[in-house]
Amino acid sequence: MDKLDVEERVRRGKENFLKGYNCAQSVVLAFADVYGLSDEMALRVSASFGAGIGRMRITCGGANGMFLLAGLENGSVIAGDLNGRGENYRLVQELAAEFKEEAGSLICAELLGLNKKQKESPMPSERTAEYYRKRPCVEMVGLGCRIYAKMLNKRNGFVED
């Protein structure tokens, strides 16, 4: 694999979000080519993980996108493979720790400053100028893309510039 242009992946992820894809879709789509996924497959497998998993405001979709990609990177496909599963979980935990350190939280509701007890409609918010102005989502997508691209470069022996 060639060295990834980290900022190009960040740009792709943010553009995806600004086109109207959810946060998880935006991250996964930014790396679909790395794993040979069609855009449609990337969008479908990540569709449920936006808005904090199905708009439940749990884990941030920008982080969920990274975790889905981690499964493509080193998820075990052998039943009972505890070592393989452990390696994948290790990677997910490393990605999560870095995301949390940078963003301050992994929780969608916390990142949005929402009352977690308030039940929200499953209907997504309309994307307006006000929506983009008051939400950090596009930045969380960029963060997920940045962390993931840097991790891939490191795994493939490329040093930071």
N, C-alpha and C positions, 0 to 999 in steps of 0.2 A: 504494500500500500504506500502511495506517495504521501508526503507530509500534507496535512490539511491546512488550509488557510483559515485560521481560527476566526478572524473577523468576517470573512466571507460567510462562514456558517452562521455566525451571529446575525449578519445582515439577512440571510435567507430566512432564518427563523422569525425575525421581526417582521419581514415582509409578509410571510405566511399569515402571521397573526393579524396584520393590518388588512389583509385581503378578506378576513372573516373566519379563518379557521380557529378552532379553540387552541388553548395554550399547549396541551399535550400534542395535538396534531401538528402544530407549528414546529415543535422541536423534532419530532420523528420525521416529518417530511423533509426537514433540512438535512437529514442524513440518509434518506431512503436510498440514494445512489450508492452509498458505501456498502449497503447490504443487499443490493440487487433487488430492492423492493420497487414495485410499480408505485406511482403516486397514489393510485386508488387503494392499494393494499395498505400502504403506510397510513393513509387517512382513516381507513376502516378499523385497523387494529388499535389505533390510538383514540378513536372517537369518544369512547366512554370515560376517558381519564381526564378530560378537561374540566375546568371550574371546580377543582378539588374533588374529582371523581364524580361524574354525573351531576354536577352542580350541588353537591352536598357540602362543599367548602372544607373538605378534609385535607388531603395532601395536595399541594400546589401542582397544577398541571404541567408547569415548566419542569418540575422535578420528576413527575410521573413520566414525562416524555423521555428523560434520561434513563429512568429505570427500565422502561420498555426496551430502549436501545441496548442497555446492559444485558438483557436477556438474549438479544440477537448477537451480542459480542461474545458472551461466554456462558450462556444458559445451558445447563446439562439437558440432554435428551435421552439419557439412560435411566430407566426406572431404578430407584434405590441408590443412585450415585451420590452418596453423601459428600464426598470430597468435591465433586463438581458443583453440587448445589451450594456447598460452603464457599467455594471460590466466587460464585455469582453473588451470594449474599454479601461477601466481603467487599466486592466491587460496589454493590448498591449502597452499602453503609458508608464507604469512602465518598461516593458521589453525594450522598445525603448530607454527610458532615460538612463537606465543602459548601454545598448550597446553603445549608442552615447558617454557617459561619458568615457567608457573604450577605444573605438576605435577612438574617435575623430570625427566620422561622421556616419551617416546611409546611406550615398550616395555611391553607388558602384564606380562611376567614381572618386569621391574624394579620396576614399580609394586606388584606383589604380593609382591615379595621372594622369588621362586622361583629355583631353580637351573635355568637355561636348558637345561642338558644333559639334564635329567631328562625323559624322554618321558612325556607324559600321555595318559590315555585320552581318546577323543573324547566320552565321556559327561560331560555337565555335572554340576556339583556340586549336590546338593540344597540348596535355599534354606532355611536354618535360622537361628535367632537367632545362632548361632556364625559362620555364613557371613557374615552382614551385619556382625558385630562385628569380624571380622579382615580384612575386605577394604575397600579404598577405592573400590570400583566405583561405588557410588551417588554419591560425590563426583565421580568422573571423568565420569559422565553429566551431573551438574549443571554441571561446568566446560565440557563440550562444548556444552551448551545455552546457557550464559551467553555464551561467546565467539561462538557463531554468531548469537545474537539481537542482540548488540551490533554485530556486523559488518553484519547486515542493516539495522539502524537507521541506521548510519553511511552505508551505500550509498544509503539512501533519503533522506538529507539531514536526519536527526534528530540533534540533539546530545545528548550525555550529560547527565543531570540532575545 
